[in-house]
Amino acid sequence: MKIRILLFFFLSGAAALAEDAFQQGIDAYHDSEYAEASRAFTEAVADKETAAAQHNLALALYREGKVSESVWHLERATLLAPENVEYQFKLGALRQQLGLPNARPEWHELASRILSQQGWIILLSTCFWLTLAAIWLPTAGGCRISLQIKAARTLGLIGLIVAAGALYQSRQLPTQGIVLGPSQVTLHAAPASAAPQVGLARPGERGQKVDQHGDYVEIKTEGGAQGWVRKQNYRRVLASISRD
Protein backbone atom coordinates (compact mmCIF):
# COMPACT_ATOMS: atom_id res chain seq x y z
CA MET A 1 0.00 0.00 0.00
CA LYS A 2 2.83 2.39 0.92
CA ILE A 3 4.54 1.65 -2.39
CA ARG A 4 1.37 2.53 -4.30
CA ILE A 5 1.02 5.81 -2.41
CA LEU A 6 4.67 6.72 -3.06
CA LEU A 7 4.30 5.80 -6.73
CA PHE A 8 1.17 7.96 -6.98
CA PHE A 9 2.94 11.00 -5.52
CA PHE A 10 6.00 10.40 -7.71
CA LEU A 11 3.92 10.27 -10.89
CA SER A 12 1.87 13.28 -9.81
CA GLY A 13 5.06 15.22 -9.11
CA ALA A 14 6.54 14.29 -12.50
CA ALA A 15 3.36 15.40 -14.27
CA ALA A 16 3.40 18.69 -12.36
CA LEU A 17 7.03 19.31 -13.34
CA ALA A 18 6.21 18.67 -16.99
CA GLU A 19 3.27 21.09 -16.82
CA ASP A 20 5.44 23.71 -15.09
CA ALA A 21 8.14 23.43 -17.76
CA PHE A 22 5.52 23.64 -20.51
CA GLN A 23 4.02 26.80 -19.01
CA GLN A 24 7.49 28.28 -18.50
CA GLY A 25 8.15 27.69 -22.18
CA ILE A 26 4.93 29.46 -23.17
CA ASP A 27 5.73 32.43 -20.92
CA ALA A 28 9.29 32.69 -22.26
CA TYR A 29 8.07 32.47 -25.86
CA HIS A 30 5.56 35.26 -25.30
CA ASP A 31 8.40 37.35 -23.82
CA SER A 32 10.49 36.66 -26.96
CA GLU A 33 13.03 34.72 -24.90
CA TYR A 34 13.28 31.94 -27.44
CA ALA A 35 16.40 30.21 -26.10
CA GLU A 36 14.76 29.94 -22.68
CA ALA A 37 11.54 28.75 -24.31
CA SER A 38 13.47 26.04 -26.17
CA ARG A 39 15.10 24.92 -22.93
CA ALA A 40 11.77 24.76 -21.10
CA PHE A 41 9.96 22.91 -23.89
CA THR A 42 12.88 20.47 -24.19
CA GLU A 43 12.51 19.77 -20.48
CA ALA A 44 8.75 19.32 -20.89
CA VAL A 45 9.29 16.87 -23.76
CA ALA A 46 11.85 14.91 -21.74
CA ASP A 47 9.45 14.67 -18.79
CA LYS A 48 6.38 13.81 -20.85
CA GLU A 49 6.43 13.94 -24.62
CA THR A 50 3.29 15.36 -26.20
CA ALA A 51 2.52 16.65 -29.67
CA ALA A 52 1.85 20.13 -28.23
CA ALA A 53 5.24 20.26 -26.50
CA GLN A 54 7.04 19.14 -29.67
CA HIS A 55 5.09 21.69 -31.72
CA ASN A 56 5.94 24.54 -29.35
CA LEU A 57 9.58 23.47 -29.21
CA ALA A 58 9.66 23.57 -33.01
CA LEU A 59 8.33 27.15 -33.00
CA ALA A 60 10.92 28.26 -30.43
CA LEU A 61 13.78 26.63 -32.37
CA TYR A 62 12.57 28.30 -35.55
CA ARG A 63 12.72 31.68 -33.82
CA GLU A 64 16.29 30.85 -32.81
CA GLY A 65 17.17 30.23 -36.44
CA LYS A 66 17.53 26.45 -36.03
CA VAL A 67 15.25 25.67 -38.94
CA SER A 68 16.19 22.04 -39.66
CA GLU A 69 15.84 21.22 -35.95
CA SER A 70 12.43 22.86 -36.08
CA VAL A 71 11.45 20.62 -39.00
CA TRP A 72 12.43 17.51 -37.04
CA HIS A 73 10.28 18.47 -34.05
CA LEU A 74 7.32 19.33 -36.28
CA GLU A 75 7.71 15.94 -37.99
CA ARG A 76 7.64 14.38 -34.54
CA ALA A 77 4.56 16.40 -33.57
CA THR A 78 2.67 15.24 -36.68
CA LEU A 79 3.69 11.69 -35.89
CA LEU A 80 2.18 12.00 -32.42
CA ALA A 81 -0.94 13.81 -33.67
CA PRO A 82 -1.47 12.82 -37.33
CA GLU A 83 -4.99 14.25 -37.31
CA ASN A 84 -3.81 17.78 -36.44
CA VAL A 85 -4.23 19.90 -39.58
CA GLU A 86 -2.44 22.91 -38.06
CA TYR A 87 0.75 20.92 -37.48
CA GLN A 88 0.62 19.55 -41.03
CA PHE A 89 0.15 23.05 -42.45
CA LYS A 90 3.06 24.52 -40.49
CA LEU A 91 5.32 21.63 -41.45
CA GLY A 92 4.43 22.12 -45.11
CA ALA A 93 5.03 25.88 -44.90
CA LEU A 94 8.40 25.37 -43.23
CA ARG A 95 9.45 22.80 -45.83
CA GLN A 96 8.48 25.21 -48.61
CA GLN A 97 10.61 27.90 -46.99
CA LEU A 98 13.57 25.51 -47.18
CA GLY A 99 12.86 24.78 -50.85
CA LEU A 100 11.48 21.32 -50.12
CA PRO A 101 8.30 19.95 -51.70
CA ASN A 102 5.18 20.40 -49.62
CA ALA A 103 4.48 16.69 -49.65
CA ARG A 104 1.26 15.90 -47.84
CA PRO A 105 1.29 12.50 -46.16
CA GLU A 106 -0.18 9.70 -48.27
CA TRP A 107 -3.17 7.76 -46.99
CA HIS A 108 -1.01 4.81 -45.99
CA GLU A 109 1.30 7.12 -44.00
CA LEU A 110 -1.64 8.48 -42.02
CA ALA A 111 -3.14 5.01 -41.60
CA SER A 112 0.14 3.58 -40.30
CA ARG A 113 -0.01 5.96 -37.33
CA ILE A 114 -3.46 4.85 -36.18
CA LEU A 115 -2.48 1.35 -35.05
CA SER A 116 0.71 -0.39 -34.01
CA GLN A 117 2.41 -2.90 -36.30
CA GLN A 118 0.84 -5.70 -34.27
CA GLY A 119 -2.58 -4.11 -34.69
CA TRP A 120 -2.20 -3.89 -38.47
CA ILE A 121 -0.99 -7.50 -38.63
CA ILE A 122 -4.12 -8.62 -36.76
CA LEU A 123 -6.35 -6.54 -39.03
CA LEU A 124 -4.58 -7.86 -42.14
CA SER A 125 -5.09 -11.46 -41.01
CA THR A 126 -8.74 -10.83 -40.13
CA CYS A 127 -9.48 -9.23 -43.51
CA PHE A 128 -7.67 -12.04 -45.33
CA TRP A 129 -9.77 -14.76 -43.70
CA LEU A 130 -12.96 -12.72 -44.08
CA THR A 131 -12.32 -12.29 -47.80
CA LEU A 132 -11.37 -15.93 -48.23
CA ALA A 133 -14.51 -17.08 -46.42
CA ALA A 134 -16.73 -14.73 -48.44
CA ILE A 135 -15.29 -16.14 -51.68
CA TRP A 136 -15.03 -19.83 -50.78
CA LEU A 137 -18.15 -20.54 -48.69
CA PRO A 138 -20.77 -19.64 -51.34
CA THR A 139 -18.87 -21.66 -53.94
CA ALA A 140 -18.43 -24.69 -51.68
CA GLY A 141 -22.02 -24.62 -50.50
CA GLY A 142 -23.53 -23.89 -53.89
CA CYS A 143 -25.33 -20.88 -52.44
CA ARG A 144 -26.42 -17.77 -54.24
CA ILE A 145 -24.09 -14.84 -53.67
CA SER A 146 -26.17 -12.48 -51.58
CA LEU A 147 -25.75 -8.76 -51.06
CA GLN A 148 -24.24 -9.45 -47.63
CA ILE A 149 -21.61 -11.76 -49.14
CA LYS A 150 -20.71 -9.13 -51.74
CA ALA A 151 -20.41 -6.51 -49.01
CA ALA A 152 -18.17 -8.83 -46.96
CA ARG A 153 -15.92 -9.37 -49.98
CA THR A 154 -15.69 -5.65 -50.65
CA LEU A 155 -14.96 -4.76 -47.04
CA GLY A 156 -12.41 -7.56 -46.78
CA LEU A 157 -10.56 -6.41 -49.91
CA ILE A 158 -10.57 -2.77 -48.80
CA GLY A 159 -9.28 -3.82 -45.39
CA LEU A 160 -6.53 -5.90 -47.02
CA ILE A 161 -5.36 -2.97 -49.14
CA VAL A 162 -5.40 -0.48 -46.25
CA ALA A 163 -3.76 -2.85 -43.78
CA ALA A 164 -1.05 -3.91 -46.25
CA GLY A 165 -0.20 -0.30 -47.12
CA ALA A 166 -0.18 0.82 -43.50
CA LEU A 167 1.89 -2.17 -42.40
CA TYR A 168 4.47 -1.49 -45.11
CA GLN A 169 4.70 2.16 -44.08
CA SER A 170 4.98 1.33 -40.38
CA ARG A 171 7.91 -0.96 -41.18
CA GLN A 172 9.60 1.86 -43.12
CA LEU A 173 9.07 4.48 -40.42
CA PRO A 174 11.90 3.37 -38.07
CA THR A 175 14.47 4.16 -40.79
CA GLN A 176 13.08 7.57 -41.76
CA GLY A 177 14.78 10.72 -40.54
CA ILE A 178 15.65 14.35 -41.16
CA VAL A 179 18.87 15.95 -42.40
CA LEU A 180 20.12 18.46 -39.83
CA GLY A 181 22.42 21.43 -40.27
CA PRO A 182 22.48 25.17 -40.90
CA SER A 183 23.29 24.63 -44.58
CA GLN A 184 23.54 21.88 -47.18
CA VAL A 185 25.17 18.67 -45.98
CA THR A 186 27.74 16.88 -48.12
CA LEU A 187 27.02 13.27 -49.08
CA HIS A 188 30.16 11.14 -49.31
CA ALA A 189 30.77 7.98 -51.33
CA ALA A 190 32.10 6.21 -48.22
CA PRO A 191 31.93 6.67 -44.42
CA ALA A 192 34.88 9.08 -44.26
CA SER A 193 35.27 12.84 -44.59
CA ALA A 194 38.01 12.33 -47.20
CA ALA A 195 35.72 10.22 -49.41
CA PRO A 196 34.57 11.80 -52.70
CA GLN A 197 31.45 13.94 -52.66
CA VAL A 198 28.51 12.27 -54.39
CA GLY A 199 25.79 14.80 -53.69
CA LEU A 200 24.22 17.28 -51.31
CA ALA A 201 21.35 17.01 -48.85
CA ARG A 202 19.31 20.05 -47.93
CA PRO A 203 18.70 20.90 -44.26
CA GLY A 204 15.30 19.61 -43.16
CA GLU A 205 15.15 17.13 -46.04
CA ARG A 206 13.70 13.70 -45.35
CA GLY A 207 15.99 10.73 -45.71
CA GLN A 208 15.82 6.97 -45.41
CA LYS A 209 18.57 5.27 -43.43
CA VAL A 210 20.32 2.64 -45.55
CA ASP A 211 23.38 1.68 -43.50
CA GLN A 212 25.55 2.79 -40.60
CA HIS A 213 29.28 2.58 -39.93
CA GLY A 214 31.05 4.23 -37.01
CA ASP A 215 30.17 7.93 -36.86
CA TYR A 216 28.56 7.89 -40.30
CA VAL A 217 25.10 7.01 -41.61
CA GLU A 218 24.28 6.20 -45.21
CA ILE A 219 21.00 7.79 -46.27
CA LYS A 220 18.86 8.15 -49.37
CA THR A 221 17.17 11.54 -49.49
CA GLU A 222 13.68 12.26 -50.75
CA GLY A 223 15.37 14.00 -53.69
CA GLY A 224 16.99 10.70 -54.72
CA ALA A 225 20.58 11.45 -53.63
CA GLN A 226 22.39 8.76 -51.66
CA GLY A 227 25.57 8.89 -49.63
CA TRP A 228 27.19 8.99 -46.20
CA VAL A 229 26.79 11.80 -43.65
CA ARG A 230 27.95 12.24 -40.08
CA LYS A 231 25.55 11.08 -37.38
CA GLN A 232 25.03 14.60 -36.08
CA ASN A 233 23.67 15.60 -39.49
CA TYR A 234 20.89 13.02 -39.48
CA ARG A 235 18.26 12.13 -36.90
CA ARG A 236 15.62 9.44 -37.12
CA VAL A 237 12.08 10.64 -36.51
CA LEU A 238 11.54 7.75 -34.09
CA ALA A 239 14.82 8.37 -32.25
CA SER A 240 14.44 8.60 -28.49
CA ILE A 241 14.56 12.07 -27.00
CA SER A 242 17.34 11.20 -24.56
CA ARG A 243 19.76 10.35 -27.37
CA ASP A 244 19.02 13.46 -29.36
N, C-alpha and C positions, 0 to 999 in steps of 0.2 A: 504493500500500500504506500509506504514511504517513497519507494522508488518511483511509483506512478506520479505521486505529487511533485517530486523533484523534477521528473521529466516534463510534467505539465508546465511548471514554472520556467524551466529551461527553454522550452519551445516558445512559450509566450514572450520571454525576454528576447529571444532571437528575432521573433516576428516584429517586436516593438523597435528593435535596433534597425531592422531593415526599413520599417516605415519612417523612422527618424532620419535615416540617411537619404531616403527618397525625398522627403520634404525639404531637407537641407539642400539637396540638389536643385529642387524647384526654386527655392528662395534665392540661391546663388545665381541661377540662370536668369531670373527676373532682375537681379541686380547687375547683370552683365559680367559676372565673375565666372567665366566659362571654365577656366582651369579647375576652380573649386567645385563647380557643378559636375564636371567630369569625374573628379575624385569621389564625390558623394554618390553619384549614380553607379560608379564602379563598385563602391562598397555595398550599395543596395543590391546590385546584381549578384555579387559574391555571397551575400547573406541569403537572398531569395530571388532567383532569376524570374523575371516576368517580362512579358512583351512590352509593357509600358516603360519599365526601367531601361530596357535595351533601346527602345525608341528615343527616350529622353537623353540617354547617353550618346546616341548617334547625333542628336541635334547639338549637344554641347561640344562634341568633338569637331563637328562641322564648323562651329563658330571659332574653334581654335585653329582652324585651317588644316585639320587632319582628315581630309576628305575620304581617302580610301578606308581609313579606320571607321569612319562614319558609315560607309557603304556596308562594311562587314556587320556592324551592329544592327543596321536596318534589315539586312538579310536575315539575321538571327531573329529579329522582332517579327518579321513576316512568317518565319518558320514556326514561331510559337503561337502566332495569331493569324493563320492564313486567310481568315475571313475578313480581316480588317482592311477596308478599302483605302483608308487614309495612309496606312503604312505602305501599301503597294504603290500609291500615287507618289509619295515622297521618295521612295526608292527609285521609281522610274524617272522622276525629275532629276534626282542626283546623278543617276547614270547618264542621262542626256547631257548634263553639265560636263561630265567627264568625256563626252564623245562616244559613249557606249550606247548600243541599241536599247531602246525602251522595251525590252522583251517581257511581255506579260506571261505569267506562269501558265503552262499548258494545263489542260484538265487533269492529266494524270499526275502532274506535280502537285496540284491542289488536293487531289484525292489521296495521294500517298501520305499526306499529313493528317488525315482524319483518323486512320487506324495504324496500329503498329504492324510490323512485318508479320507477326504471328496472327494478328487479326485478319490481314489480307489473305494469308495462306488458308485460314479456316473458311473465309468467304469464297475463295477460289474453289476449294474442294466441295463446298456445299453447292455452289452453282454448277459445277461439273456433274455431280451426281443427279441434281435436279434436272438438268438438260438431258442427261443420258436416260433417266427414267421417263421423261416426257416423250422421248423419241422411241424408246424400246418397248415400253409397256403396251401402248396401243397396237403396235405391230405384232407383238407376241400374243396378245389376247384377241386379236382380230376385231378390236373395237373401232368405232367411228371416232375420228379425231374431233373432239369437242372444242368449243371456244376456250374452255378452261385449260385444256391441254396446250392449245396454241399459245395462250397467254403465259403458261409455265415455260414453254420453250423460249419464247421471246425474252422473258425476264431472266431466264437462266443464261442465255447467250449474252445479254447486256451485262449481266453480273460478271460473266467470264471475261469479257473485254475490259471492263472497268478494273476488276481485281488484278488481271494480268498486267495492265499498264501501270497501276499504282504500285504493285509489287516490284516491278522492274525499276521504277523510279526510286522506291524506298531503298533498294539495294545499291543504287547509284549514289544516293545522297551522302553516305559516309565519306566518299572520296571527293566531294565537291568543295571548293573553297574560293577564296578571294585573294587577288594579287594586292599586296600592300606596299606602299612607298609614296614619297612625295612626287615622284616623277616616274617615267617609264623604266621598267625593270628589264635588264638584259637576260635573254635566254641563251644558255650555253649548250654546246653539243655534248658535253660531258660534265660530271659533277666536280668541276674545278674552275676557279676564277680565270685561269690561263687558257681554258678551252675556247675554241672559236665561237664567235657569236652566231647564233642561228635565227635570231628573231628578237622581237621586243614585246613585252606585255604591258598593257596600260594599267595604271593604278585603279583599283576598284573592279578590274575585269574578273569575270568568273573563270575558273579553271578546274580541270579534272585531274586529280592526282593519279599519276601513272606508276611512279616508282620512287624510291627513296634510298639515298646512300650518304651516310655521314651527316654533314650539315647541309646537304642539298636535297631538293625535291624535284622530281621531273613532273612537269604538268603539261596539259594540253589546254590552251585557252579557248574561250568561246569563239575567238576569231580564227581558230584553226592552227595557230602557231604552237610548236611543241619544243620544249627544251628544259634545261635544269636551272633552277633558281635557288638562292639561299633560303633556309627555313624561315628566317625573319621576314621574307618578302612574300610569304604565302601562308594563309591560315584557313584550315578547314572550317566550314560553317558549323559542323557538329563538334568542333574541338571544345574541350572542357574549359571553363572560365579560368580555373586555377593555373592552367598551363599557358594561358595567353597573356 
